C-alpha cells in the first residue's frame, strides 16, 4: 500500500510543469471581442481602455470596460482571466482655470 501511494505522488509531480506554466494554460479563460476603443491612459499613454463583449461563460453577452496594454483595435479577440471586475472610467482631465 505504501508503494502505491509513492507511485501516485510521482505521477502527480510529473504532471505539473514549472512554476509559471499554469499561466500559459487556457483553463478558466474567457474570450471577448473588442467593440470599441475608448481612451488612452497611463503616465505615458501605454494603456488603452476598450469596451468588449464577452463571448462565453456565465457573463456571456455582457459588455464590459477593460484596460489593455499593447496594440489593440476594434474586432480583436481578448482572452480574459476573469470577467467579474470592470475597469474604472478614465476621468476627464480638467486644466486649471477651466470654466467647464
HELIX and SHEET records of a PDB file:
HELIX    1   1 UNK A    2  UNK A   15  1                                  14    
HELIX    2   2 UNK A   19  UNK A   24  5                                   6    
SHEET    1   A 4 UNK A  63  UNK A  69  0                                        
SHEET    2   A 4 UNK A  47  UNK A  54 -1                                        
SHEET    3   A 4 UNK A  30  UNK A  41 -1                                        
SHEET    4   A 4 UNK A  77  UNK A  80 -1                                        
END                                                                             
